[in-house]
Amino acid sequence: MKVHQLITTSLMLILLTGCSNEKIDNLEEVESYCKQSIRENDAFCECVARSANEKLSDQQIAFMAAGFRKNQQKITELREQMPMEELLAVGVFMASSVTKCADED
């Protein structure tokens, strides 16, 4: 199991290379929230974080993470900055990634 975790961690680091520290923090928050609140297995939550990194902008990931943190100030700030289409895309992503990652698991 430890080898699996090491490989997974290494792959996540490779995927996150070139990301800003804030984006990395937000992606870690997405994965952490998934593991703690949704109580899914590691592979499912890693899939959600990986998919977010591939499909969402930095702002969209920050918006999702702010929602998980219940950071109303950041949510409001991002809501004022982001076009409605990008905000709606976060909701669509969350619904579709759950299905996609559950199928992969």
Secondary structure, 3 states (H helix, E strand, C coil): CHHHHHHHHHHHHHHHCCCCHHHHHHHHHHHHHHHHHHCCCHHHHHHHHHHHHHHCCHHHHHHHHHHHHCCHHHHHHHHHHCCHHHHHHHHHHHHHHHHHHHHHC
